[in-house]
Amino acid sequence: MDFMCCGKLPRADAPPAARGVSFLSVVVVVIGLVAPMADPGHAATLDEAAERYRSYLIRDVDRTVTSVRKLRVSVAANDLAGAKQAWIDARIGWERSEVFTSGFVPDLDKDIDAWPDGLMGFHAIEAKLFGADGTGVASEVDGLLLSLSALSMTVRDIRLTPQGLLNGIARLAYEVGESKVDGGESRVSGTSIDDMRNNLDGIELAYRTIFASAIEAADPEDAAQVGHKIDELKAMLGSRDIRRLDPEKLSAISEELVLTLQNAAPRIELERPTLEESTTQ
Amino acid sequence: MTLRHLRRSAPLRSRRWLKAFQNQTAMLRRGLWTAALGLLFAVPLHNAGSFPLSGDQTILPPGTELNEESLDRPREVFRSEAIGGAKSYLVNLGDMAFNSASLMGDPARRAGMSCGTCHVNGVGNGKLYVPGMSTRPGNFDTTGPLFNPKAHNSARDPVRIPSLRGARFLAPYGNDGRISSLRDFVRNVIVNEFAGPEPSPAILDALVAYIEDIDFLPNLNLASGGHLTARSSAAEQRGEALFFKPFPHDPQLSCAACHIPTAAFVDHKQHTVGSGGLFKTPTLINANFNAPYFHDGRYDTYDQVVAHFDRVFELGLSAQDRSDLVAYLGAVGGGLQPYERDGVTVQLKEINDFASVFAIAIPGHDAAVIALAVQTVGHELRELVEQFPDRKDTTVQGGSEERLGARKALKDLVLVVRRIGVAASAGNFDEAAAEYQNYRKLAAPPLPTVLKIAERWSLFNPAIHDSHFAGLRQLLTTAGRLPR
């Protein structure tokens, strides 16, 4: 991974390449900030890094809120194309923040991304917008906005534990490796591969911001391996065509990424990340 | 979250003998699978035929079901176990390979299709329907364009998907009996029909060992020599007499002349029976579970089959005769416990049987088999995880911690299996062996108990299953992907 500085935060709605460049700048800043922490005080430095991650998390969640507000405006104006684009935009920040949501706020996670009956959340809206080409989703959008607003509040003051975030990274990495033979999570809109790519962006953001430097100091091989696996996943997801994904390779790389994180965790004084956990962190 | 829990590819393989249009979830599954196949095959299928190919536009025809998400599955009787033994390494390896998409060429592999997708637990999947490749549920064009364009003959000539029960008695192979060796036939399916890479001799041997270990279901209606037992009904006995009766216009022929009761109801020959060519004599044993019938699966019922022979061979059967023959066929075609309920116990046993190949492959440094097992066992475990809905599933109430516990335990196993693969691929077979011991430890109690407790809130529970799929159906109906 090379680190070029441009001094910007990643734009959630930027194209992948642009996001990559912006992200690298984040990495530079973060690496610079956490580089001195390769010593015993892992816990304290990881806590500090988790706090730095909070700002990116807030930004992603708030961008999602902004996009859903645009979605509400588009729906009110019966602007189907605008509504669809706003929905797609809103998914970017949401999918990136799943590193955090599934473990820290499972109830909100469920409300926002409920499945499979489509009574609420993103997929209820997706079904009508993209499947039925209808904009009659005002109540669903209002409900989603309410949940996202609660999420926006929560991410500002909830305690972000490094262990919980490492668990979230590992869990999401495992999930990226799941078969998408059925079309994936957002099959009605045809944007499942974007979900996966945004998941991976979220994984990389959290990893680089919080853990990369500490793992690099503790075991450069593990750090290199994590970077390599992330890059491999990026390359796979770069095809932009879910039909072209090799399911065996995808699951293998995702699991190897999880294994590497599990190997590295004790070296930075954390527990091996678990792939399922209770609501308590 | 993914839609992974909406489908299970073989070998979580079973089918539910429900009338499809009476079952909303069945309709849903059809829609999903058509959508999935349409999604995956949209490019290669662009000229594959007239059936609409986009998953956005299609649902499968009545009766279709790609054996996914069903709660009952055909019971598999293994010869080795029936005689008091145990399945050999070869049989377990063959079973695993049979259910691995890795053997197939790219289109099938990406769709997660394996031998077991079409032959569910070794039984023909009468509900399989592949858009562009099937003309009705239960048949499949093996020379179509989808899986191997090199084998495409530009004709729509699908063939029935056969059962493999008792296959060791049923040579030659193929509906037209064109291949005498089961081994050659299996290779042909993999390499030519599904464009898979050339299988190794060891894998071919294992596949043959597995198929040859699949027995017929026991049938209490049949005595030695293939005759009906005394428990048979009067109608069945009258049907048996008709079965042996010479045809009026050709006394050398009778039903029994080709379907020889003393020889598993086959004669190992091809005949023309007015169905458009020469086709081999199919067995009648357990045939109640092998519909549709004839080489192309044109008939759904014995009534239709008997009517065909009556017409073509001018048998002059009365209505009573036809009814009696159908009764006889039903008696011969029966079998004990044809289906078993899918669930944690069945799935764990199968997965552990697959994983048992590690015990020989790892010390044997058999990297190819280890890699195949890692892929297949890991895939099966991942599929089993999704039988326990996660917290986002709004159709499941209760059992959250139990479901999470089951998911966690199974995911841990997935990772252990991957550790075996990583170690073996690095040539570290000692570490792979240690990880396999770890697998065995984790797969032992209390894991079965953890899963069994959570099963109540899993998709193995019919109520949860129906609730989940009703919810999904609701979503897809809203999306216009299924008819209201």
Interface residues (C-beta under 8 A of the other chain):
Chain A: S102 P106 D109 K110 D113 A114 W115 P116 D117 G118 L119 M120 H123 A124 E126 A127 K128 F130 G131 A132 Y174 E175 E178 S179 K180 V181 D182 G183 G184 E185 R187 V188 I242 R243 L245 D246 P247 E248 S251 A252 E255 E256 V258 L259 Q262 T274 L275 E276 E277 S278
Chain B: M1 T2 L3 R4 L6 R7 S9 L32 A35 A36 L39 L40 A42 V43 G55 A101 S102 R109 R110 A111 G112 Q375 G378 H379 R382 R391 K392 D393 T394 T395 E401 L404 G405 R407 K408 K411 D412 V414 L415 R418 R419 G421 V422 H468 A470 G471 L472 Q474 L475 L476 T478 A479 G480 R481
